[in-house]
C-alpha cells in the first residue's frame, strides 16, 4: 500500500496549551504530575496495608481492593495529599501566588 505523504502527522484541533516557558518544560511537568499521581495512589495503598495489618488482618490483594476507608481516613489522606502537593510544587505555587493576589480569577493548584 503506497504511503500518502500528504497525511497529517499530528492530530487536528487546537494545540495543547502551554503553561510554562517552553513546550519541553510543559512535557516534563506533565511527566512529574503523572508520577506524583502514581506515588499518591501507592501511598494510599500502603496506608491500607498498614491499617489492615493494625487490625490483625492479612493485607491480601483482595482485602486491599475491598477496603473501604472511613470518612476520618479519607480526611487524613486528603490532608497528607495536600501537604505532598504543596511540598513538591512549592516553586510553581510560589510563582503563581503573586499573580493570584493581583487577579483572584487565577486558579490555585
N, C-alpha and C positions, 0 to 999 in steps of 0.2 A: 504494500500500500504506500503510495507516494506521500511524502510529508508536505504539508502546506506551510510554507514559510511565512504566510500572512497571518497565521494564527496568533492570538494573544498569548503572551507568556504569563500574564497576571490576571487575576480576577477583575471583572469590570466593577465599577462603582466607585464611591468616594475613597480617597486614600485613607489609610489608617491615621488616626490623629497622632500628632507628635506633641509631647508634653515637655520634653527636655531639649537641650541644645541640639542634639543630633539624633538621627534615626537609630544609630547604633546604641546610643545611651538608652533610648526607649526599649530596644530589644533586650539589653542587659537588665533593665528594670523589670521587664515582663518575666524574664527568667527568674530573677530574685523573688518576685512576688509569687510565682508558681511554686518555687521551693519553700517559701515561707508558709504557703498554704499546706503543703505536704507535711512540713515539720509540725505545724499546728495540729493536723489530724493525727499524726503519730503521738504527740503529747497527750491528746485526748485518749487515745487507745492505751497508752502507758498508764494514765490515771485510772482507766477502767480496770486494767490488770491489777494495779495496786489496791483498788477498792474491793475487788473480788477476793484477792488474797487476804486482805484485812478481815473480810467477812468469813474467812475459812473455806472459801470456795475455790475450786480449781479454775484458773483462767484459761479455759479451753477456747478454741476459736468460736464455737457456738455460744459459749457463755459470754464472751466479749461482744459478739454481734447482737446478742439478745439483751444485753444490759440496758436498762432504762434509767438514765440519770434523773435524780430528783431536782426540783427547782433550785435547791441550795447548791447542788453540784454544778448545775448549769450556770448559775450566777458566779460561782468561784472560777469556773473555766473561762467565762466571758471576761472576768476581771483580769485573769492571767493573760488571756489573748490580747486584750487592750494594752497591757503593760509590755508584752512581747512586741507588738506592732510599733508602739512608741519608741522602744529601745532600738529596734532595727531600722526604723525610718526616721530617726531623730533628725538627721541632716536635712532630709527632704521637708519634714514638718517645720523645721526652723526657717527654711526659705519661704514656706507658704504663710507662716504666721503674720509677718508684716503686711502681706497682701490681704489677708483675711481681715486684719484690723481696719485697713483702708476701704475694703469692699466686702461687706457682710455676705454677699452672694457667693464668695469664693468657697468652694466645697472644702470640707475638712475630712482628712483621711481617717 
